[in-house]
Amino acid sequence: MNAAPPPHGLCDACRHQRLVPNTRGSVFSLCERSREDPDFPRYPRLPVLRCPGFEPTEDRDAGKGD
């Protein structure tokens, strides 16, 4: 029986999130901002409720005027 993964908070809607699966079936939320800015944790504690680096994903912006 496969349970749904727990929500990642803001990360689920952030363009900097990359989901990284391991060989045992777990999935980790990697913050791509951590590659350029050491102030951001590579694997933040979840759920993330506040983040100064949050940027919505492109698909969330679709339909909004420029």
Distance bins in CASP14 RR format, pairs under 12 A and 6 or more apart:
PFRMAT RR
TARGET T0000
AUTHOR 0000-0000-0000
RMODE 2
METHOD distances of the structure
MODEL  1
2 25 0 0 0 0 1 0 0 0 0 0 0
2 27 0 0 0 0 0 1 0 0 0 0 0
3 25 0 0 0 0 0 1 0 0 0 0 0
3 26 0 0 0 0 0 1 0 0 0 0 0
3 27 0 0 0 0 0 1 0 0 0 0 0
4 27 0 0 0 0 0 1 0 0 0 0 0
5 11 0 0 0 0 0 1 0 0 0 0 0
5 12 0 0 0 0 1 0 0 0 0 0 0
5 19 0 0 0 0 1 0 0 0 0 0 0
5 21 0 0 0 0 0 1 0 0 0 0 0
5 25 0 0 0 0 1 0 0 0 0 0 0
5 26 0 0 0 0 1 0 0 0 0 0 0
5 27 1 0 1 0 0 0 0 0 0 0 0
5 28 0 0 0 0 0 1 0 0 0 0 0
5 29 0 0 0 0 1 0 0 0 0 0 0
5 46 0 0 0 0 1 0 0 0 0 0 0
5 47 0 0 0 0 0 1 0 0 0 0 0
6 12 0 0 0 0 0 1 0 0 0 0 0
6 26 0 0 0 0 0 1 0 0 0 0 0
6 27 0 0 0 0 1 0 0 0 0 0 0
6 28 0 0 0 0 0 1 0 0 0 0 0
6 29 0 0 0 0 1 0 0 0 0 0 0
6 45 0 0 0 0 0 1 0 0 0 0 0
6 46 1 0 0 1 0 0 0 0 0 0 0
6 47 1 0 0 1 0 0 0 0 0 0 0
6 48 0 0 0 0 0 1 0 0 0 0 0
7 13 0 0 0 0 0 1 0 0 0 0 0
7 17 0 0 0 0 0 1 0 0 0 0 0
7 29 0 0 0 0 0 1 0 0 0 0 0
7 46 1 0 0 1 0 0 0 0 0 0 0
7 47 1 0 1 0 0 0 0 0 0 0 0
7 48 0 0 0 0 1 0 0 0 0 0 0
7 49 0 0 0 0 0 1 0 0 0 0 0
8 14 0 0 0 0 1 0 0 0 0 0 0
8 16 0 0 0 0 0 1 0 0 0 0 0
8 17 1 0 0 1 0 0 0 0 0 0 0
8 18 0 0 0 0 0 1 0 0 0 0 0
8 19 0 0 0 0 1 0 0 0 0 0 0
8 20 0 0 0 0 0 1 0 0 0 0 0
8 27 0 0 0 0 1 0 0 0 0 0 0
8 28 0 0 0 0 1 0 0 0 0 0 0
8 29 1 0 1 0 0 0 0 0 0 0 0
8 30 0 0 0 0 0 1 0 0 0 0 0
8 31 0 0 0 0 0 1 0 0 0 0 0
8 43 0 0 0 0 0 1 0 0 0 0 0
8 44 0 0 0 0 1 0 0 0 0 0 0
8 45 0 0 0 0 0 1 0 0 0 0 0
8 46 1 0 1 0 0 0 0 0 0 0 0
8 47 1 0 1 0 0 0 0 0 0 0 0
8 48 1 0 0 1 0 0 0 0 0 0 0
8 49 0 0 0 0 0 1 0 0 0 0 0
8 51 0 0 0 0 0 1 0 0 0 0 0
8 54 0 0 0 0 0 1 0 0 0 0 0
9 17 0 0 0 0 1 0 0 0 0 0 0
9 29 0 0 0 0 1 0 0 0 0 0 0
9 44 0 0 0 0 1 0 0 0 0 0 0
9 45 0 0 0 0 0 1 0 0 0 0 0
9 46 1 0 0 1 0 0 0 0 0 0 0
9 47 1 1 0 0 0 0 0 0 0 0 0
9 48 1 0 1 0 0 0 0 0 0 0 0
9 49 1 0 0 1 0 0 0 0 0 0 0
9 50 0 0 0 0 1 0 0 0 0 0 0
9 51 0 0 0 0 1 0 0 0 0 0 0
9 54 0 0 0 0 1 0 0 0 0 0 0
10 16 0 0 0 0 0 1 0 0 0 0 0
10 17 0 0 0 0 1 0 0 0 0 0 0
10 29 0 0 0 0 0 1 0 0 0 0 0
10 31 0 0 0 0 0 1 0 0 0 0 0
10 44 0 0 0 0 1 0 0 0 0 0 0
10 46 0 0 0 0 1 0 0 0 0 0 0
10 47 1 0 0 1 0 0 0 0 0 0 0
10 48 1 0 1 0 0 0 0 0 0 0 0
10 49 1 0 0 1 0 0 0 0 0 0 0
10 50 1 0 0 1 0 0 0 0 0 0 0
10 51 1 0 1 0 0 0 0 0 0 0 0
10 52 0 0 0 0 0 1 0 0 0 0 0
10 53 0 0 0 0 1 0 0 0 0 0 0
10 54 1 0 1 0 0 0 0 0 0 0 0
10 55 0 0 0 0 0 1 0 0 0 0 0
10 56 0 0 0 0 1 0 0 0 0 0 0
10 57 0 0 0 0 0 1 0 0 0 0 0
10 60 0 0 0 0 0 1 0 0 0 0 0
11 17 1 0 1 0 0 0 0 0 0 0 0
11 18 0 0 0 0 1 0 0 0 0 0 0
11 19 0 0 0 0 1 0 0 0 0 0 0
11 27 0 0 0 0 0 1 0 0 0 0 0
11 28 0 0 0 0 0 1 0 0 0 0 0
11 29 1 0 1 0 0 0 0 0 0 0 0
11 30 0 0 0 0 1 0 0 0 0 0 0
11 31 1 0 0 1 0 0 0 0 0 0 0
11 32 0 0 0 0 0 1 0 0 0 0 0
11 33 0 0 0 0 0 1 0 0 0 0 0
11 34 0 0 0 0 0 1 0 0 0 0 0
11 40 0 0 0 0 0 1 0 0 0 0 0
11 41 0 0 0 0 0 1 0 0 0 0 0
11 43 0 0 0 0 0 1 0 0 0 0 0
11 44 1 0 0 1 0 0 0 0 0 0 0
11 45 0 0 0 0 0 1 0 0 0 0 0
11 46 1 0 0 1 0 0 0 0 0 0 0
11 47 1 0 0 1 0 0 0 0 0 0 0
11 48 1 0 1 0 0 0 0 0 0 0 0
11 49 0 0 0 0 0 1 0 0 0 0 0
11 50 0 0 0 0 0 1 0 0 0 0 0
11 51 1 0 0 1 0 0 0 0 0 0 0
11 53 0 0 0 0 0 1 0 0 0 0 0
11 54 0 0 0 0 1 0 0 0 0 0 0
11 55 0 0 0 0 0 1 0 0 0 0 0
11 56 0 0 0 0 0 1 0 0 0 0 0
11 57 0 0 0 0 0 1 0 0 0 0 0
12 18 0 0 0 0 0 1 0 0 0 0 0
12 19 0 0 0 0 1 0 0 0 0 0 0
12 27 0 0 0 0 0 1 0 0 0 0 0
12 29 0 0 0 0 1 0 0 0 0 0 0
12 46 0 0 0 0 1 0 0 0 0 0 0
12 47 0 0 0 0 1 0 0 0 0 0 0
12 48 0 0 0 0 1 0 0 0 0 0 0
12 49 0 0 0 0 0 1 0 0 0 0 0
12 51 0 0 0 0 0 1 0 0 0 0 0
12 54 0 0 0 0 0 1 0 0 0 0 0
12 56 0 0 0 0 0 1 0 0 0 0 0
12 57 0 0 0 0 1 0 0 0 0 0 0
12 60 0 0 0 0 0 1 0 0 0 0 0
13 29 0 0 0 0 0 1 0 0 0 0 0
13 47 0 0 0 0 0 1 0 0 0 0 0
13 48 0 0 0 0 0 1 0 0 0 0 0
13 51 0 0 0 0 0 1 0 0 0 0 0
13 54 1 0 0 1 0 0 0 0 0 0 0
13 55 0 0 0 0 1 0 0 0 0 0 0
13 56 1 0 1 0 0 0 0 0 0 0 0
13 57 1 0 0 1 0 0 0 0 0 0 0
13 58 0 0 0 0 0 1 0 0 0 0 0
13 59 0 0 0 0 1 0 0 0 0 0 0
13 60 1 0 1 0 0 0 0 0 0 0 0
13 61 0 0 0 0 0 1 0 0 0 0 0
14 29 0 0 0 0 1 0 0 0 0 0 0
14 30 0 0 0 0 0 1 0 0 0 0 0
14 31 0 0 0 0 1 0 0 0 0 0 0
14 32 0 0 0 0 1 0 0 0 0 0 0
14 33 0 0 0 0 1 0 0 0 0 0 0
14 40 0 0 0 0 0 1 0 0 0 0 0
14 44 0 0 0 0 0 1 0 0 0 0 0
14 47 0 0 0 0 0 1 0 0 0 0 0
14 48 0 0 0 0 1 0 0 0 0 0 0
14 50 0 0 0 0 0 1 0 0 0 0 0
14 51 1 0 0 1 0 0 0 0 0 0 0
14 52 0 0 0 0 0 1 0 0 0 0 0
14 53 1 0 0 1 0 0 0 0 0 0 0
14 54 1 0 1 0 0 0 0 0 0 0 0
14 55 1 0 0 1 0 0 0 0 0 0 0
14 56 1 0 0 1 0 0 0 0 0 0 0
14 57 1 0 0 1 0 0 0 0 0 0 0
14 58 0 0 0 0 0 1 0 0 0 0 0
14 59 0 0 0 0 0 1 0 0 0 0 0
14 60 0 0 0 0 1 0 0 0 0 0 0
15 31 0 0 0 0 0 1 0 0 0 0 0
15 32 0 0 0 0 1 0 0 0 0 0 0
15 33 0 0 0 0 1 0 0 0 0 0 0
15 51 0 0 0 0 0 1 0 0 0 0 0
15 53 0 0 0 0 1 0 0 0 0 0 0
15 54 0 0 0 0 1 0 0 0 0 0 0
15 55 1 0 1 0 0 0 0 0 0 0 0
15 56 1 0 0 1 0 0 0 0 0 0 0
15 57 1 0 1 0 0 0 0 0 0 0 0
15 58 1 0 0 1 0 0 0 0 0 0 0
15 59 0 0 0 0 1 0 0 0 0 0 0
15 60 0 0 0 0 1 0 0 0 0 0 0
15 61 0 0 0 0 1 0 0 0 0 0 0
16 29 0 0 0 0 0 1 0 0 0 0 0
16 30 0 0 0 0 1 0 0 0 0 0 0
16 31 1 0 1 0 0 0 0 0 0 0 0
16 32 1 0 1 0 0 0 0 0 0 0 0
16 33 1 0 1 0 0 0 0 0 0 0 0
16 34 0 0 0 0 1 0 0 0 0 0 0
16 35 0 0 0 0 1 0 0 0 0 0 0
16 36 0 0 0 0 1 0 0 0 0 0 0
16 37 0 0 0 0 0 1 0 0 0 0 0
16 40 0 0 0 0 1 0 0 0 0 0 0
16 41 0 0 0 0 0 1 0 0 0 0 0
16 42 0 0 0 0 0 1 0 0 0 0 0
16 44 0 0 0 0 0 1 0 0 0 0 0
16 48 0 0 0 0 0 1 0 0 0 0 0
16 51 0 0 0 0 1 0 0 0 0 0 0
16 52 0 0 0 0 0 1 0 0 0 0 0
16 53 1 0 0 1 0 0 0 0 0 0 0
16 54 0 0 0 0 1 0 0 0 0 0 0
16 55 1 0 0 1 0 0 0 0 0 0 0
16 56 0 0 0 0 0 1 0 0 0 0 0
16 57 0 0 0 0 1 0 0 0 0 0 0
16 58 0 0 0 0 0 1 0 0 0 0 0
17 27 0 0 0 0 0 1 0 0 0 0 0
17 28 0 0 0 0 0 1 0 0 0 0 0
17 29 1 0 1 0 0 0 0 0 0 0 0
17 30 1 0 0 1 0 0 0 0 0 0 0
17 31 1 0 0 1 0 0 0 0 0 0 0
17 32 1 0 0 1 0 0 0 0 0 0 0
17 33 0 0 0 0 1 0 0 0 0 0 0
17 34 0 0 0 0 0 1 0 0 0 0 0
17 40 0 0 0 0 0 1 0 0 0 0 0
17 42 0 0 0 0 0 1 0 0 0 0 0
17 43 0 0 0 0 0 1 0 0 0 0 0
17 44 0 0 0 0 1 0 0 0 0 0 0
17 46 0 0 0 0 0 1 0 0 0 0 0
17 47 0 0 0 0 0 1 0 0 0 0 0
17 48 0 0 0 0 1 0 0 0 0 0 0
17 51 0 0 0 0 0 1 0 0 0 0 0
17 53 0 0 0 0 0 1 0 0 0 0 0
17 54 0 0 0 0 1 0 0 0 0 0 0
17 55 0 0 0 0 0 1 0 0 0 0 0
17 56 0 0 0 0 0 1 0 0 0 0 0
17 57 0 0 0 0 1 0 0 0 0 0 0
18 27 0 0 0 0 0 1 0 0 0 0 0
18 28 0 0 0 0 1 0 0 0 0 0 0
18 29 1 0 0 1 0 0 0 0 0 0 0
18 30 1 0 1 0 0 0 0 0 0 0 0
18 31 0 0 0 0 1 0 0 0 0 0 0
18 32 1 0 1 0 0 0 0 0 0 0 0
18 33 0 0 0 0 0 1 0 0 0 0 0
18 34 0 0 0 0 0 1 0 0 0 0 0
18 35 0 0 0 0 0 1 0 0 0 0 0
18 42 0 0 0 0 0 1 0 0 0 0 0
18 43 0 0 0 0 0 1 0 0 0 0 0
18 57 0 0 0 0 0 1 0 0 0 0 0
19 25 0 0 0 0 0 1 0 0 0 0 0
19 26 0 0 0 0 0 1 0 0 0 0 0
19 27 1 0 1 0 0 0 0 0 0 0 0
19 28 1 0 0 1 0 0 0 0 0 0 0
19 29 1 0 0 1 0 0 0 0 0 0 0
19 30 1 0 0 1 0 0 0 0 0 0 0
19 31 0 0 0 0 0 1 0 0 0 0 0
19 32 0 0 0 0 0 1 0 0 0 0 0
19 43 0 0 0 0 0 1 0 0 0 0 0
19 46 0 0 0 0 0 1 0 0 0 0 0
20 26 0 0 0 0 1 0 0 0 0 0 0
20 27 1 0 0 1 0 0 0 0 0 0 0
20 28 1 0 1 0 0 0 0 0 0 0 0
20 29 1 0 0 1 0 0 0 0 0 0 0
20 30 1 0 1 0 0 0 0 0 0 0 0
20 31 0 0 0 0 0 1 0 0 0 0 0
20 32 0 0 0 0 0 1 0 0 0 0 0
20 42 0 0 0 0 0 1 0 0 0 0 0
20 43 0 0 0 0 1 0 0 0 0 0 0
21 27 1 0 1 0 0 0 0 0 0 0 0
21 28 1 0 0 1 0 0 0 0 0 0 0
21 29 0 0 0 0 0 1 0 0 0 0 0
21 30 0 0 0 0 0 1 0 0 0 0 0
22 28 1 0 0 1 0 0 0 0 0 0 0
22 30 0 0 0 0 0 1 0 0 0 0 0
22 43 0 0 0 0 0 1 0 0 0 0 0
26 43 0 0 0 0 0 1 0 0 0 0 0
27 43 0 0 0 0 0 1 0 0 0 0 0
27 46 0 0 0 0 0 1 0 0 0 0 0
28 41 0 0 0 0 0 1 0 0 0 0 0
28 42 0 0 0 0 1 0 0 0 0 0 0
28 43 1 0 1 0 0 0 0 0 0 0 0
28 44 0 0 0 0 0 1 0 0 0 0 0
28 45 0 0 0 0 0 1 0 0 0 0 0
28 46 0 0 0 0 1 0 0 0 0 0 0
29 41 0 0 0 0 0 1 0 0 0 0 0
29 42 0 0 0 0 1 0 0 0 0 0 0
29 43 1 0 0 1 0 0 0 0 0 0 0
29 44 1 0 0 1 0 0 0 0 0 0 0
29 45 0 0 0 0 1 0 0 0 0 0 0
29 46 1 0 0 1 0 0 0 0 0 0 0
29 47 0 0 0 0 1 0 0 0 0 0 0
29 48 0 0 0 0 1 0 0 0 0 0 0
29 51 0 0 0 0 0 1 0 0 0 0 0
30 40 0 0 0 0 0 1 0 0 0 0 0
30 41 0 0 0 0 1 0 0 0 0 0 0
30 42 1 0 0 1 0 0 0 0 0 0 0
30 43 1 0 0 1 0 0 0 0 0 0 0
30 44 0 0 0 0 1 0 0 0 0 0 0
30 46 0 0 0 0 0 1 0 0 0 0 0
31 37 0 0 0 0 1 0 0 0 0 0 0
31 38 0 0 0 0 0 1 0 0 0 0 0
31 39 0 0 0 0 0 1 0 0 0 0 0
31 40 1 0 1 0 0 0 0 0 0 0 0
31 41 1 0 0 1 0 0 0 0 0 0 0
31 42 1 0 0 1 0 0 0 0 0 0 0
31 43 1 0 0 1 0 0 0 0 0 0 0
31 44 1 0 1 0 0 0 0 0 0 0 0
31 45 0 0 0 0 0 1 0 0 0 0 0
31 46 0 0 0 0 0 1 0 0 0 0 0
31 48 0 0 0 0 1 0 0 0 0 0 0
31 51 0 0 0 0 1 0 0 0 0 0 0
31 52 0 0 0 0 0 1 0 0 0 0 0
31 53 0 0 0 0 1 0 0 0 0 0 0
31 54 0 0 0 0 0 1 0 0 0 0 0
31 55 0 0 0 0 0 1 0 0 0 0 0
32 40 0 0 0 0 1 0 0 0 0 0 0
32 41 0 0 0 0 0 1 0 0 0 0 0
32 42 0 0 0 0 1 0 0 0 0 0 0
32 43 0 0 0 0 0 1 0 0 0 0 0
32 44 0 0 0 0 0 1 0 0 0 0 0
32 53 0 0 0 0 0 1 0 0 0 0 0
32 55 0 0 0 0 0 1 0 0 0 0 0
32 57 0 0 0 0 0 1 0 0 0 0 0
33 39 0 0 0 0 1 0 0 0 0 0 0
33 40 1 0 1 0 0 0 0 0 0 0 0
33 41 0 0 0 0 1 0 0 0 0 0 0
33 42 0 0 0 0 1 0 0 0 0 0 0
33 44 0 0 0 0 1 0 0 0 0 0 0
33 48 0 0 0 0 0 1 0 0 0 0 0
33 51 0 0 0 0 1 0 0 0 0 0 0
33 52 0 0 0 0 1 0 0 0 0 0 0
33 53 1 0 0 1 0 0 0 0 0 0 0
33 54 0 0 0 0 1 0 0 0 0 0 0
33 55 0 0 0 0 1 0 0 0 0 0 0
34 40 1 0 1 0 0 0 0 0 0 0 0
34 41 1 0 0 1 0 0 0 0 0 0 0
34 42 1 0 1 0 0 0 0 0 0 0 0
34 43 0 0 0 0 1 0 0 0 0 0 0
34 44 0 0 0 0 1 0 0 0 0 0 0
34 51 0 0 0 0 0 1 0 0 0 0 0
34 53 0 0 0 0 0 1 0 0 0 0 0
35 41 0 0 0 0 0 1 0 0 0 0 0
35 42 0 0 0 0 1 0 0 0 0 0 0
36 42 0 0 0 0 0 1 0 0 0 0 0
36 53 0 0 0 0 0 1 0 0 0 0 0
37 51 0 0 0 0 0 1 0 0 0 0 0
37 52 0 0 0 0 1 0 0 0 0 0 0
37 53 0 0 0 0 1 0 0 0 0 0 0
39 51 0 0 0 0 0 1 0 0 0 0 0
39 52 0 0 0 0 1 0 0 0 0 0 0
39 53 0 0 0 0 1 0 0 0 0 0 0
40 48 0 0 0 0 0 1 0 0 0 0 0
40 51 0 0 0 0 1 0 0 0 0 0 0
40 52 0 0 0 0 1 0 0 0 0 0 0
40 53 1 0 0 1 0 0 0 0 0 0 0
40 54 0 0 0 0 0 1 0 0 0 0 0
41 48 0 0 0 0 1 0 0 0 0 0 0
41 51 0 0 0 0 0 1 0 0 0 0 0
41 53 0 0 0 0 0 1 0 0 0 0 0
44 50 0 0 0 0 0 1 0 0 0 0 0
44 51 1 0 0 1 0 0 0 0 0 0 0
44 53 0 0 0 0 0 1 0 0 0 0 0
44 54 0 0 0 0 0 1 0 0 0 0 0
45 51 0 0 0 0 0 1 0 0 0 0 0
48 54 0 0 0 0 1 0 0 0 0 0 0
54 60 0 0 0 0 0 1 0 0 0 0 0
55 61 0 0 0 0 1 0 0 0 0 0 0
56 62 0 0 0 0 0 1 0 0 0 0 0
56 64 0 0 0 0 1 0 0 0 0 0 0
58 64 0 0 0 0 0 1 0 0 0 0 0
END
